[in-house]
Amino acid sequence: MENKQIIGILAHNHPGVLLRITSLISRRGFNIDSLTASPSGIEGYSRLTVRMSGDDAQVEQFINQLLKIVDVKKAEVLPEESSIAMELILIKVTSDTQNKNDIIALTSTYHASLVNLGEHSLTFRASGTPSQIDSLIAQLAPFGILEMARTGIASLANGDKILELD
C-alpha cells in the first residue's frame, strides 16, 4: 500500500552532501513531497527531513540507498503516530472590502497570522501539520490564491526518543 512516510536523516555537514542525496532521489525516481535541511544540534552534522510517497518496500529501498552515501550516518522512518511533523506556509489571497472579514475569520480558525495587507490581497503565515496546511489551502482556494510558499516538513520523534548517531 502506498502512503506518505517521513524519514529523518543525519549527515556530515560537508559541501555536496545535499547534491548527492538529491541526485539519488532523481536517479532512482523516488517520489519526494518535501525535503528540508538544517543544522542538527550535533556539531558537524546536518539534519534532513524527507517526506516521500511509496510503499514500505520503496521506503526501505530509499533508506538503504541513502546509507550507501558515505556522508549519511543515520536514516530512519519517523512513524506518524510517534512523531511530531510541522510545516510553515505563507499564503497570499485575493481580497476586497466585502470578503476581508470572512477571510480573516476563516484563517483565525487555523491560528494563521495576517502578516501583510495589500490593496487587493491579504498575506497570512500559518504553521501546522501537513494535513492542517492542506486544509487551510483548500478553504482559501475559493477566494483566489495569488501565491504561496511552503517550507517543507520538519519532524522529530515524540517524547525522549531522538535521532542520534550510533
C-alpha positions in Angstrom: 0.0 0.0 0.0 1.4 3.4 -1.0 1.4 6.0 1.8 3.4 9.1 2.9 6.3 8.4 5.1 8.7 10.8 6.9 12.4 9.9 7.1 14.9 11.6 9.4 18.5 11.8 8.2 21.8 12.7 9.9 24.6 13.5 7.5 28.0 15.2 7.7 27.7 18.9 7.0 30.1 18.9 4.0 29.8 20.6 0.7 28.0 18.4 -1.9 26.1 16.1 0.5 22.7 17.6 -0.3 23.5 17.3 -4.0 24.4 13.6 -3.6 21.1 13.0 -1.8 19.0 14.8 -4.4 20.9 13.1 -7.2 20.0 9.7 -5.6 16.3 10.8 -5.4 16.4 11.8 -9.1 18.3 8.8 -10.4 16.2 6.3 -8.6 12.9 8.0 -9.3 11.7 8.3 -5.7 8.6 10.4 -5.3 9.6 13.1 -2.8 6.9 15.5 -1.4 9.2 17.6 0.8 12.9 17.9 1.7 14.3 20.2 4.4 17.8 20.5 5.7 19.2 22.4 8.7 22.0 22.2 11.3 21.2 19.3 13.7 22.5 20.2 17.1 25.3 17.6 16.7 28.5 19.5 15.8 29.4 18.9 12.1 26.1 17.2 11.2 23.0 18.4 9.3 19.5 17.1 9.9 17.5 16.4 6.8 13.8 15.5 6.8 12.2 13.9 3.7 8.5 13.2 3.2 8.0 10.7 0.4 5.2 8.7 -1.1 5.7 5.0 -1.5 5.0 1.6 -0.1 7.1 0.0 2.7 9.5 -1.7 0.2 10.2 1.6 -1.6 10.8 3.4 1.7 13.2 0.7 2.8 15.0 0.8 -0.6 15.3 4.6 -0.2 16.8 4.3 3.2 19.2 1.5 2.1 20.4 3.7 -0.8 20.8 6.7 1.4 23.0 4.8 3.8 25.4 3.9 0.9 26.2 7.6 0.7 29.4 7.9 2.7 28.4 11.2 4.5 24.9 9.9 5.5 25.4 8.4 9.0 21.8 7.7 10.0 18.4 7.4 8.3 15.2 6.1 9.7 11.4 6.3 9.3 9.7 8.7 11.8 6.3 7.0 12.2 3.4 9.4 12.1 1.9 8.0 15.3 5.1 8.5 17.3 6.5 11.8 15.9 5.7 15.5 15.5 5.5 16.8 12.0 5.0 20.5 11.2 5.5 23.0 8.4 5.0 26.7 7.7 3.2 28.4 4.9 3.0 32.0 3.6 -0.2 32.4 1.5 -1.5 35.4 -0.3 -5.2 35.6 -1.3 -7.3 38.0 -3.3 -9.3 40.2 -1.0 -11.8 43.1 -1.3 -13.8 45.0 1.2 -16.7 42.5 1.0 -14.7 39.4 1.8 -11.8 40.6 4.0 -13.5 39.9 7.3 -14.7 36.4 6.1 -11.1 35.5 5.1 -9.7 36.8 8.4 -12.3 34.8 10.4 -11.6 31.7 8.4 -7.8 31.9 8.8 -8.2 32.5 12.6 -9.6 29.0 13.0 -6.1 27.8 11.7 -4.3 30.2 14.0 -2.9 32.0 10.9 -1.5 35.4 11.4 -2.1 38.3 9.0 1.4 39.5 8.0 0.7 41.8 5.1 -2.3 43.8 4.0 -2.3 44.8 0.4 -4.9 46.9 -1.5 -6.3 43.8 -3.1 -4.7 41.0 -1.1 -4.1 39.5 2.3 -1.0 37.6 3.2 -1.0 35.1 6.1 1.5 33.0 7.9 0.4 29.6 9.4 2.1 26.6 10.8 0.7 23.2 11.5 0.7 19.6 10.4 0.8 18.9 6.7 -2.9 18.0 6.7 -3.8 21.2 8.5 -1.9 23.2 5.9 -3.6 21.3 3.1 -7.0 22.1 4.7 -6.2 25.8 5.0 -5.2 25.9 1.3 -8.5 24.2 0.4 -10.5 26.6 2.5 -8.8 29.7 0.9 -8.9 28.4 -2.7 -12.4 29.8 -3.4 -11.2 33.3 -2.6 -8.3 33.1 -5.1 -4.8 32.1 -4.0 -2.4 34.5 -5.6 0.8 32.8 -4.4 2.1 30.6 -1.6 5.3 29.2 -0.3 5.6 26.2 2.0 8.7 25.4 3.9 8.5 21.6 3.8 8.2 19.3 6.7 10.2 19.4 10.0 9.7 16.3 12.2 11.0 15.0 15.5 10.2 11.8 17.4 7.7 12.2 20.3 8.9 12.1 23.9 12.5 11.4 24.8 13.4 9.4 21.6 16.0 11.2 19.4 17.6 10.6 16.1 21.2 10.1 17.1 24.5 8.6 15.9 25.0 5.1 16.9 
